[in-house]
């Protein structure tokens, strides 16, 4: 049996990470959005016209895709010795459907094109995974779930993003959680990592809580611990996860437009994601605000790719009935 597995790994092309086209995880590219046949589909949303400070997140999808090849050696899944589990084995079909078409300076058309892509993934019965772009791309992602049952949003972020209108702007990267809370199909938001000076005013925080937002800073999350934090999410919630890379500390994720010190470290987020994947049906994911030009080491994009691949592994392992071992100290 061992020899058969070894032989299987030696057939065909070696296909090392630095070889070939950089689709996400070196998974197959599907150009026809009416022909998606997969468990999960990756959509790039390279839009950053919603930024209020440093632009550059339009290059996030390309950078995260390239970084993701680091974890793609062509073997059949990834074995985790801590969890004693095989993640993303050959039974999990993931495809990359490319990018939504972005029209420069035209937020509404660009957002509509992103929404079309997410709707195509949902229509195919696959899990949508969107790589931004600035956080405004979450607005069309959430809109795409209208008519598909209630969802609860888990937000990992440095900023609350609950601005209503600022100088007429309703769909910038400071607005997505306000726009989400207004949707009938969004039952609530659990916001983790919110800290320091935020773009949202005191009135915005008050409105967020009135509209069902549960807000915890990094220090509050650490004090409560993973289990207590995850227990605050309503039982049996269908979960949409939105991850702003600035939720992490810029010491490990400097490549973002609005860094905020004192953020999460890698395993703090990973253990939360692992726990929610066990307890909830994850129905959608986006990861946003990777701006690679601010991090010449490439570590921010690598972090983003690693988080997404691990999260996908947790989601589909849980769907298959797998039970991970408790994380070891």
Secondary structure as GFF3:
##gff-version 3
##sequence-region A 1 329
A	DSSP	alpha_helix	2	10	.	.	.	ID=ss1
A	DSSP	three_ten_helix	24	26	.	.	.	ID=ss2
A	DSSP	beta_strand	28	29	.	.	.	ID=ss3
A	DSSP	beta_strand	40	45	.	.	.	ID=ss4
A	DSSP	three_ten_helix	57	59	.	.	.	ID=ss5
A	DSSP	alpha_helix	60	68	.	.	.	ID=ss6
A	DSSP	three_ten_helix	69	71	.	.	.	ID=ss7
A	DSSP	beta_strand	78	80	.	.	.	ID=ss8
A	DSSP	beta_strand	85	87	.	.	.	ID=ss9
A	DSSP	beta_strand	94	99	.	.	.	ID=ss10
A	DSSP	alpha_helix	107	123	.	.	.	ID=ss11
A	DSSP	beta_strand	127	132	.	.	.	ID=ss12
A	DSSP	alpha_helix	137	143	.	.	.	ID=ss13
A	DSSP	beta_strand	151	156	.	.	.	ID=ss14
A	DSSP	alpha_helix	176	181	.	.	.	ID=ss15
A	DSSP	beta_strand	186	192	.	.	.	ID=ss16
A	DSSP	alpha_helix	202	210	.	.	.	ID=ss17
A	DSSP	beta_strand	213	216	.	.	.	ID=ss18
A	DSSP	alpha_helix	218	224	.	.	.	ID=ss19
A	DSSP	alpha_helix	226	231	.	.	.	ID=ss20
A	DSSP	beta_strand	238	244	.	.	.	ID=ss21
A	DSSP	three_ten_helix	245	247	.	.	.	ID=ss22
A	DSSP	alpha_helix	266	279	.	.	.	ID=ss23
A	DSSP	beta_strand	281	288	.	.	.	ID=ss24
A	DSSP	three_ten_helix	292	294	.	.	.	ID=ss25
A	DSSP	alpha_helix	299	319	.	.	.	ID=ss26
###
